[in-house]
């Protein structure tokens, strides 16, 4: 029971991070039908932006309040990552729109390699550590010397994720921008004929997805305290798995899928073997694709005429 | 009964006060000439019908006007406010701009505008032969999407919206009120929150027209609005279109095969055949034009003879 509770906490934390990244995949897929393979690397870049920002704030400016640092870092990372993603869409995807379906996907793979390589060269290939930011924990229960703990940083991650998801849901459901996005998702040409600037809507979709990934990146950095140029790949692919598991194109599905992947991974590590945690996560992807190609909350594919 | 094509006709209302001037419009797809050198005018505040046999190029003309296609050659001038003179139009055509503003109004060259600006700037709205509602969104949301431009004031994110300022709430209320006004017009108020895809066919057609009207268009282009409607629904459609013409400053351009609709509500009829214009005039002139009878109205097709007879009666 105590191990179960601990793993549940850990799994939900990890799942929140995956869920935030997965939204970027699922939104972009929904609106332009493309898997943005560079999204995982955008997440990694955001963690580096966060790292640089935290180091600047602590050493150069000398702010000591940890929450102020976190808040500033989140905003800075969201803005800069959004800009990076906007530029990627403008340079690498928009010129290929209307080209054959594989073209933007290959361009995305290229962008992914470009980003991780660029960070490797610019920041060096080694792990970049960060001193522990929020080390405090709450001991929930103790039995036979095993402590079930809830770290403050885990609370922060889950709370920030929940808050962001609510704000994001409001954006998509209640604002003109969200309505425009949903309209573009269903019929881009018709949306244009009603006066919606489709290109700009798509750009903003990329920016919003990147901003959410940036939050995930800063959370990841705070949680693990270390980041590396290759860290975009595995979390990125897992978040993509989460999006597929939840039903690609479905926003609640992405969050649900992220939480499930996080839970599966931590429970597998705890009860079976930590070496095979990635195998477990990706086996889920295979099984889902075979038996439920539309995912948990996805709609069955409807051929457009 | 008016004479067909008299030698020196009196000036027509659509020549005197045109909203849309189509000049020498051609559209080629590879070697196929879908539309060849078509010119016509659509009068301000009038209902202009474009008719012709299947494959005559009617929908292609529509697609060019609404920014769906870029025409191969030709000029599509939409004049808001007051018609521009030919000299002004030629000056605009020779310059590189897509629009020109004068004291009297603004002229847009539709072939030079990006697709979303044909709607947001030039105020041209359209419906499709195969209905293109946002089936997964509610009826009300379909009408709100159409007001996107006025809600966001030419941007996508309105700062007032994020801060929920009173000005924004007022704007939003206006948008919802405008949508409800049109829902009332098409008698769908009760179904405002249902997914648009769940509505019966006839209701979907009227909703598509209401959605187009929510963009507050200067020109409403309807592509076969009566297709697939039963006689009762067809009558409701006529009532709706006549109400639009009577109560709003919206001119209508209409493609239609149903001659009872065409003859019943249009002021001006343009007839196309094989991508060329073969006749242009009032419904009476066109109905008696021997070329039109030979190529389109015909004598073999029972349904259309009946339809025309129904109008005569």
Interface residues (C-beta under 8 A of the other chain):
Chain A: X175 X176 X177 X179 X180 X182 X183 X186 X187 X189 X190 X191 X192 X193 X194 X195 X196 X197 X198 X200 X201 X204 X305
Chain B: X66 X67 X68 X115 X116 X117 X118 X119 X120 X125 X126 X128 X130 X132 X134 X135 X136 X137 X141 X144 X145 X146 X148 X149 X151 X152 X156 X157 X158 X161 X211 X215
